[in-house]
Amino acid sequence: MATSKGYKDFILEQLDLLDNITCRAMMGEFLLYYNDVLFGGIYDNRLLVKKVDTNKKYNMQEQIPYETAKPMYLVDDVDNKELLKEIIIETCKGLSSKK
């Protein structure tokens, strides 16, 4: 099942507290970047972020974005813009420290 355009547009609207969010289509799904850092994506109408040490504190559920992929964290409270912003910033901090 691919992500609907309506859900993608909703998620991008929820992320409007962050500047420099970009979204790229990939095989019916969408990759999400913050300041050019790939932090997650929208898969089957689910917002998933990469697993890093800095976002473990949010106790998010692990889910597989697609067959053969590594587990990611499901962001299930997509209505809370402030929490979304915090999760994405913390995720990107963790990803930046891996480089």
trRosetta pair geometry for C-beta under 8 A, 3 or more apart (Angstrom, degrees):
i j d omega theta_ij theta_ji phi_ij phi_ji
1 44 5.0 76 83 -129 99 94
1 45 7.5 -44 127 4 117 100
2 28 3.2 -91 -120 178 121 117
2 29 6.6 -133 -146 -59 74 62
2 44 7.4 -102 -136 -92 9 54
3 7 5.6 -115 -173 75 90 122
3 8 5.7 96 135 -55 121 97
3 28 6.7 143 25 151 71 71
3 29 5.4 91 1 -121 115 57
3 30 6.1 -81 64 1 151 99
3 42 4.9 83 -123 129 164 104
3 43 6.6 -110 -52 -133 116 13
3 44 6.3 -97 -69 -58 74 10
3 45 5.3 154 -126 -59 73 54
4 7 4.6 93 61 5 89 99
4 8 7.0 -152 95 -4 47 85
4 45 6.2 22 15 -82 90 109
5 8 5.6 -54 -148 38 35 114
5 9 6.2 35 154 -20 67 107
6 9 5.8 -55 -147 37 28 110
6 10 6.4 32 152 -22 63 106
7 10 5.5 -51 -148 34 34 115
7 11 6.4 33 154 -18 66 103
7 42 6.7 164 121 -176 104 134
7 45 4.5 -97 -137 -125 175 86
8 11 6.0 -55 -150 35 30 108
8 12 6.4 27 154 -16 64 107
8 23 6.9 126 -174 178 109 152
8 30 5.4 107 -123 -17 119 156
8 42 5.6 164 -103 81 76 163
9 12 5.8 -55 -146 39 32 111
9 13 6.4 35 153 -21 64 106
10 13 5.7 -57 -152 35 30 113
10 14 6.5 30 150 -20 64 106
10 78 7.7 66 131 140 105 133
11 14 5.5 -54 -150 35 34 113
11 15 6.4 26 153 -15 66 109
11 32 7.9 -93 136 -83 128 139
11 42 5.6 -174 27 -87 166 132
11 47 5.6 159 -127 -81 131 118
11 78 6.5 -63 -109 -159 79 133
12 15 5.7 -60 -148 40 33 109
12 16 7.5 66 148 -58 58 80
12 21 6.9 169 -141 116 78 132
12 23 6.0 -66 -89 -32 119 147
13 16 5.8 -17 -167 -28 40 117
14 78 5.5 -4 -167 173 175 86
14 79 7.3 -101 -122 -110 127 24
14 81 5.7 -151 -169 -98 69 82
14 84 5.7 96 145 -6 105 174
15 18 5.4 -45 174 37 84 110
15 21 4.9 105 133 -98 130 171
15 32 7.8 -167 -80 -155 169 132
15 81 7.8 -175 -87 -141 23 85
15 84 6.2 -114 -93 139 67 133
15 85 7.6 140 -142 -80 59 70
15 88 7.2 71 -133 -37 107 161
16 81 7.4 -37 50 -143 77 130
17 81 5.3 122 -19 163 129 110
17 82 7.1 87 -37 -89 177 46
17 84 7.5 129 39 80 120 101
17 85 4.6 -58 92 -75 128 134
18 21 5.2 86 96 -46 109 110
18 34 6.0 -45 163 -130 142 115
18 85 5.6 173 -53 -123 99 88
18 88 6.2 -49 -66 88 160 146
18 89 7.7 -165 -106 -58 122 89
20 34 6.2 86 104 -164 93 55
20 35 4.8 50 125 -74 143 58
20 36 7.6 -56 173 -20 116 66
21 32 6.8 -20 -166 -165 95 95
21 33 7.1 148 -158 80 46 56
21 34 5.7 -18 -99 -98 68 73
22 32 7.5 155 82 -154 48 47
22 33 4.5 -12 59 60 93 108
22 36 7.6 27 24 -85 130 49
23 30 5.1 -1 -172 -178 102 121
23 31 7.1 155 -156 76 50 50
23 32 5.8 -14 -103 -102 74 67
23 33 7.6 -161 -71 22 32 79
23 42 7.9 7 -143 7 117 118
24 30 6.8 149 73 -157 37 67
24 31 4.7 -16 61 56 94 101
24 33 7.3 39 -4 -9 105 114
25 28 7.8 47 -171 -51 94 10
25 29 7.6 140 -159 79 56 35
25 30 5.9 -39 -102 -100 47 74
26 29 5.5 -33 74 72 82 82
26 30 6.8 142 23 -106 81 21
26 31 5.3 53 -7 -23 131 102
26 41 7.5 -52 42 -141 124 144
29 41 6.0 55 150 156 111 126
29 42 6.2 -173 -170 88 78 64
29 43 4.9 8 -139 -105 136 64
29 44 7.5 -28 -101 -26 110 53
29 65 7.5 95 -166 173 162 111
29 66 7.4 -119 -27 -49 157 128
30 41 5.7 172 93 -162 53 87
30 42 4.3 13 55 44 105 103
31 38 6.0 -31 177 -137 114 106
31 40 8.0 171 -156 107 55 31
31 41 4.7 -45 -110 -98 43 113
32 38 7.4 117 80 -149 46 58
32 39 6.1 -54 100 61 94 84
32 40 5.2 -8 55 76 114 72
32 41 5.4 177 4 -95 85 43
32 42 6.8 86 -38 -21 113 82
33 36 5.7 3 172 -127 128 20
33 37 6.1 148 -158 65 77 34
33 38 5.4 -41 -95 -87 84 51
33 39 6.9 129 -124 8 32 82
34 37 5.6 -29 66 57 70 93
34 39 5.5 5 14 -6 104 135
34 88 5.5 121 -43 165 157 116
34 89 7.7 -115 138 -84 159 49
34 92 5.2 -90 76 -70 121 144
35 92 6.9 85 45 -165 109 151
37 92 4.8 108 88 -137 148 101
37 95 5.5 136 -180 95 124 136
37 96 6.6 -55 -109 -64 149 86
38 50 7.7 82 120 -32 79 133
38 95 7.7 -158 72 -168 59 159
39 49 5.7 -19 150 -143 88 93
39 50 6.0 -121 -168 14 46 103
39 88 5.8 89 124 -150 161 79
39 91 4.7 96 -160 114 114 126
39 92 5.3 -55 -86 -70 128 82
39 95 6.4 -132 -103 -11 75 151
40 47 6.9 58 133 177 136 72
40 48 5.2 -167 -165 101 109 55
40 49 3.7 -69 -69 -106 140 50
40 50 5.8 -141 -75 -16 74 67
40 72 6.5 124 -129 -171 93 138
40 75 7.9 57 163 -9 169 120
40 88 7.8 -105 16 -113 121 85
40 91 6.9 -14 -31 158 110 162
41 47 8.0 -165 104 -145 29 50
41 48 6.0 -8 61 61 67 92
41 65 6.5 56 69 -138 116 145
42 45 7.2 9 177 -110 97 22
42 46 7.0 159 -157 72 56 39
42 47 5.8 -27 -101 -95 75 60
42 48 7.6 155 -101 19 24 77
43 46 5.5 -31 71 60 72 93
43 48 5.7 -12 23 10 112 127
43 65 4.0 164 -35 -157 173 88
43 66 6.2 -129 -154 -42 133 87
44 65 7.9 171 12 -164 99 57
46 63 6.7 -63 146 99 155 157
46 65 7.9 -155 79 -120 115 69
46 74 5.9 -50 -179 -131 119 99
47 74 7.3 103 78 -160 59 56
47 75 4.4 -46 100 57 109 108
47 78 5.6 125 12 -92 140 120
48 63 6.2 -115 -105 71 122 108
48 65 5.3 -144 57 -85 163 102
48 72 4.0 75 170 107 116 135
48 73 6.5 149 -158 73 69 41
48 74 5.8 -37 -100 -94 77 51
48 75 7.1 -175 -96 6 23 82
49 55 6.4 -94 110 159 132 172
49 60 7.6 59 47 77 104 169
49 72 6.2 167 74 178 28 106
49 73 5.2 -24 62 62 83 98
49 75 6.0 61 -9 -38 107 112
49 87 6.3 -170 -10 150 166 110
49 88 7.0 -143 -110 -98 138 61
49 91 4.8 -92 175 -104 130 157
50 72 5.9 -64 -100 -128 33 97
50 73 7.6 11 98 17 13 91
50 91 6.1 124 56 -169 83 113
50 94 7.9 -160 99 91 105 118
50 95 6.4 74 75 -78 143 116
51 55 7.2 -133 -141 70 40 111
51 56 7.7 56 -164 -77 83 80
51 62 7.3 6 -76 -111 133 96
51 70 7.6 -118 25 138 114 111
51 71 6.5 32 -25 101 139 85
51 72 6.1 -154 -29 -132 85 42
51 73 5.6 124 -84 -30 76 96
52 55 5.5 72 59 17 81 97
52 56 7.7 -120 96 -32 42 82
52 90 8.0 -177 78 138 114 76
52 91 5.9 129 30 -145 122 58
52 93 7.9 172 114 80 145 66
52 94 2.8 129 139 132 141 144
52 95 5.9 -109 -69 -53 152 63
52 98 7.3 -110 -125 -38 117 123
53 56 5.9 -35 -157 -6 37 118
53 94 5.5 173 48 -129 67 120
54 57 7.8 -43 173 8 37 104
54 90 4.5 -162 140 175 104 83
54 91 6.7 -174 84 -87 106 24
54 93 4.9 -160 -173 83 174 105
54 94 3.5 -152 20 -56 110 106
54 97 7.7 122 -33 18 126 131
55 58 5.6 -28 -179 14 73 117
55 60 7.2 -14 148 12 104 125
55 73 6.4 -145 123 25 126 160
55 87 6.0 66 -135 -157 116 75
55 90 4.9 132 -81 112 77 111
55 91 4.8 14 -49 -80 139 75
55 94 6.2 -97 -8 -2 87 147
56 59 7.7 45 166 -66 53 44
57 90 7.8 -92 43 -180 109 157
58 73 7.4 89 79 171 118 150
58 87 5.9 32 -71 -107 164 103
58 90 7.7 148 -31 76 119 150
60 73 3.7 73 95 -173 133 112
60 74 5.7 -174 174 61 105 55
60 75 6.4 -38 -128 -84 140 49
60 76 7.4 164 -141 0 90 89
60 87 7.9 74 -49 -138 139 133
61 73 7.0 125 68 -153 37 65
61 74 4.8 -18 71 41 91 115
61 76 7.1 40 23 -29 112 124
62 71 4.3 9 -172 177 112 132
62 72 7.2 141 -150 71 64 26
62 73 6.4 -51 -96 -96 50 54
62 74 7.4 123 -162 -4 4 89
63 71 6.7 139 67 -152 19 81
63 72 6.3 -35 68 66 71 75
63 73 7.6 83 22 -153 80 15
63 74 4.6 59 2 -50 126 110
64 67 7.3 54 145 -89 130 29
64 69 5.7 139 -169 69 81 94
64 70 8.0 -163 -126 114 76 17
64 71 5.8 -60 -80 -99 65 63
64 72 7.6 114 -118 18 23 79
65 69 4.8 -49 52 93 92 161
65 72 5.6 36 -41 14 103 130
66 69 5.0 81 57 -12 69 128
69 72 7.5 -24 136 -19 120 103
75 78 6.1 96 120 -75 100 79
75 84 6.7 83 175 -113 145 80
75 87 6.0 138 -110 116 125 166
77 80 4.7 5 144 16 111 116
77 83 5.8 1 99 88 124 150
77 84 7.8 -143 100 -57 79 81
78 84 6.6 57 -139 -81 52 126
80 83 3.9 29 115 23 121 117
80 84 6.3 157 93 -20 67 84
81 84 5.5 -53 -147 35 33 115
81 85 6.4 36 155 -22 66 104
82 85 5.8 -52 -152 33 31 113
82 86 6.5 30 152 -17 63 107
83 86 5.6 -55 -148 38 33 113
83 87 6.2 34 155 -20 67 106
84 87 5.9 -56 -146 36 29 110
84 88 6.3 23 158 -16 65 109
85 88 6.1 -61 -149 38 26 107
85 89 6.3 23 157 -16 64 109
86 89 6.0 -57 -145 38 28 108
86 90 6.2 23 158 -14 64 111
87 90 5.9 -61 -147 42 27 108
87 91 6.1 30 154 -23 65 108
88 91 5.6 -51 -143 35 31 114
88 92 6.3 27 158 -16 64 106
89 92 6.0 -57 -148 39 29 108
89 93 6.5 36 151 -24 63 103
90 93 5.5 -48 -149 30 33 116
90 94 6.7 33 153 -16 63 104
91 94 5.8 -60 -158 37 31 110
91 95 6.4 26 150 -17 67 108
92 95 5.5 -53 -142 39 36 111
92 96 6.1 40 156 -24 67 104
93 96 5.9 -55 -148 34 27 111
93 97 6.6 24 155 -18 62 107
94 97 6.0 -56 -149 34 30 109
94 98 7.0 36 151 -27 61 103
95 98 5.7 -50 -158 22 37 116
95 99 7.6 43 148 -29 62 95
96 99 6.1 -46 -165 14 41 114
